[in-house]
């Protein structure tokens, strides 16, 4: 179906086709026809082709806007997973669809996710260039990557200060006390409360992936610090200090302690679907730590068995 639509410009512009492809993504998410996320990501990839074919200026009607805004979340996840933010990280895709109306706080957070995907792509290019002695001696790409990391980190902290300060989870994360044990039940979140706490968990996931990438970059480039200009060396020091094991583990633990709150029996599938990305981030962080790995495994099993997301078991 999608291939036929993409070959016909008139069909591309039909909003009914946009909604139909979105329905396919939802079907795969909730029915989980595969034990892995491959089918889900496959539909998201197909939908991204349709979005690009339509262009960034074609989402000013209520239906098109609603579909586009809803799919930016799974699309952001896919871009982060494959380390490729283009084209959705480009300015025209950040502004064009909202030319006639303001962008909500969830969409602003997704912008940061697309920026993260672009940074991961830059770091992949740096790693590849390191294999070439001629390119490895050029510090410009390294400097550009570090500037992008610092800028995104600043933007995430600013976002937290503006939009997330009323969060219960964020308040708990600032305390030295452990989170309440919500394994067998917890406070029932209303729609507005869950929306905020879901944003916090997504924020944590983006932050955790950014810190992991920052830590890896700082470690691999430590030998170059003495050869960098002082301002750039200072930037390298900041990245290194802000992405240490302790702070990454803290964010990972916050995610793991929060997930039971939204996989209770009284929470719906939509709420649970918003835990898969944060759980993926925490699973990556604790991939070499057996106690946390077991917690991640147990949470994946709960999500798969209680809510029907079979591919949750395959998260790695």
N, C-alpha and C positions, 0 to 999 in steps of 0.2 A: 504493500500500500504506500509506504513512505517514499519508496523509489519512484513510483508513478507520480506522486505529488511533486517531488523535487524536479522532475523533468518538465513540469507544466507551470509556467509563471503565474497563470491565472489561478491554478489550484493552490499554489504556495500562499497566495494572499487570502484565501478563504479561511476565515476564523474557525469554521467547523473542523477543518483538518488539523489546525493547531490544537483544538480541544480534544480531538480524537487521539492524537499522538500522546497528549498529556494523560489521557485515560489509560493508555497502554502502560505508561510508566507507573501509574498508581496501581494498576492491576498486578504488575510484576512485583511491586513493593508489598502489597497486602496479601496476595495469593502465593507469592514466593514459589514459582514453578521450578526453581533451581535451588540446589543446596549451597550455591555460592552467589555472590553479588554480580556475577558476570552478565546475566540476562538483564538485570536491573540497569547496570551501567551501559549495556548495549542499547537499551531503549533511550536512555539519557543521551547517548552519543547521537542516535538518530534524531532525537528532538533538537539537539544543538545544531545539527545541519539545517533543519527547517528554520530555526530562529535566525541563523546567519543568512540564509537565503532570503528571508523576509527583510532583513536590514534593521538597524536600530531605531528607525523613525516610524515603524509600523505597529506601535503598541499604544495608541492613544484612545482606543475604544475600551469600554469597560471589560468586555470579555477578553480581548487580547492582552490588556494590561494585567488582568487577574491571573491569566495563565502564565504570562511571562514572569510576574513577580513570584508566583508559587514555585516555578521550576528553577528559579535561580539558586535555591538552596541545594537540591541534589546536583545541579550543574556545577556549583561551587565545589562540592565534595569531589566530583569527578575530576575537575581541573586540578585540585590539590593532589589527588592520588596519582595523576599522570604527569604532574609537574609542568603544566602548560596552561597559563592563564589566557593566552591569546585566543580569540579576539575580545573576550568578554572583560578583560582587564583594561582594554583601551578606553580612552576618554569618551569616544562617541557612544560606547555601550553603557557607560556609567551615567551619561546625561541625556542622550537622545530619547529614550523611552519615557523620561519624566520632564519633557520640555514644557508640558502644560500643567504640571501638578508637582507638589513636593514629594520627596522620597522619604519613606518611613524609616524608623530606626532599624528594623530588621534588614531592609535593603542596604542601608549604610554599612551594617556589619558584614553583609555578603561582599560588599566592595572590598573590604579588608581581606576576605578570604581569597578573592581573585588576585589581589596584590601578592598574597603569600604564594599562590601558584606561580606567579611570574618570577618571584624571588627564587623559588626552588628550581625553576628552569635556568636562571642565571647561574646558580650554584652547580647545576649539572654541566653547564657549558664551561665553567671554571675548572671542574674536575677533568673534563676532556682536554682542555687547553694545557693542563699541567703535564700531560703526556708529551707535549711538543715543547722542546727547550726554548725555541724562539718566542712562542706565545707565553710561556711560563715566566719569562723575564719582564713582561709588560704588566705593571701593577694597576693599570687603569680599570680593567674589568673587576679586579678585586676591590678596588676603591668604590666602584659603582655598586657592587653587591653589598658592601658594608653600609654605604649610605642608604640604600633601599631598606636594609634591615632596621637601621636606626629610625628611619622615617616611619616605617610601619609600626614599630614598637611604640613610638611617640603617639601615633594616631590611635592605636589600640588603647593606650592608657587614657587618652583624652576621651575616647568613646565611653570607656568604663565610668569615668567621672561624670559624664553628662547623662548617660542613659541607664546605668546599672546600679546606682547607689542605693536604691530601695529594695534590692534583692535580699531575700532571706539567706540564700546560699552564699552570696558574696560576703554577707555579714558573718556567717559561720566560718568562712574560710580565713577571716582575719583574726579569729580567736585561736588560742593555743589549745583549746579543748577539742576533742574529736566530735564529728558530726553525730547527731542522734542515730540510733540503729533503726532504720526504716525497713529492714528486711521483711518483717511480718506486718507492715502497715505503718502509715504516717499521716500527716495532715492532708486532707483532700484539697488540692489546689483548684481554685476557680480558673476560668479561662484566662483572665487577665494575669493572675499570679503565675500560672504555668507559662504563659507567653514570655514573661520576664525571666523566669528561672531557666527556660529553654534557651533564651538568648545568652544567659550567663554561661551555660554549659557549652554552647557553640563558641563563645568568646574564649573560654578556657582551651578548647580544642585548637582553635587557630593559634592562640598564644603558645601552646605546648609544641605544636609543629614548628612554629617560628623559632622557639628557643632551641629545639633539637637541631635544626638546621644551623642556627647561629653557633651553637657549641661545636658542631662538627667543623664549621668554617674556621672558628678561632683556633681550634686544636691543630688543624692542618696547616695554618699559616703563621703559627707562633714564631717560626724561625725567621720570618720576614719582617717582624715588628721593628727591629733595630734599623732596618733600611727604609722605613716609611717616614714621611714628614710627621712632625709632632702631632698635628691635629688628627691625622689619620691613625697614628699609633694610639692616640687617646680614644678614638672611636673603636679600635680593635679591643682595647682594654675594657671599655664599657660593654661591648658585645659579650666578651668572655665572662665578665662578672655577672651579667644579667641572665646568663643561660647555664649556670652551674647545676650540678646534680641535685643539690638540695632544693632549689626553687622549682626545678622541673618535676622532681618527685612530689613536692607539695601540691602542685597543680594536678598532677596525675591522681594523687590520693583524693583531692577534692572531687574530681570527676567520679571516681569509683564509689565514694561515699554518697554522692548525690543520685546516682542512677536508680538505686532501689526505691527512691521516692516516686519515680514515674514509671515503674514497671509493676506497681501494685495492681491487684485485680480491678480496682475501681477506676483505673486510668485507661484511656482508650488507645487505639492503635496509632493515631496521629501523634499523641504525646510520646509513645514509646519509640516511634520512628525517629524522633529527634534525639534519641540517646545513642544511635548507632555510630554517628560521626565522632562524638566525644569518646565513646568506648574504644573506637579504633585508635584514637590518639593516645589514650591511656595504655592500650595493649602494646602499641609501639614503644612507648616510654619504658614499660616494665617487661619488655621482651626477654631480658636476661635476669630477671628477679623472680625466683620461683614462688614466693608467697603471694605477690601481687598477680603473677601470671595465673595462679589458681583462682584468685578472685575474679579476674577478667573472664576466665573460662566459665565459672559458675554464673556470672551475669549474662554471658552470651547464651548459655543454656536456658536461663530463665526467660530471656527475651524470645528465644526460639519456641519454647514450649508454652509459655503463657500467652504470648501475643501472636504466634504463628509466623514470625519472621525466620523462616528456616535458615536463610543464608547467614543469620547472625552467628551461627556456630562456626562459619568459615572465616570470620574476621581474624586477620593476623597483623 
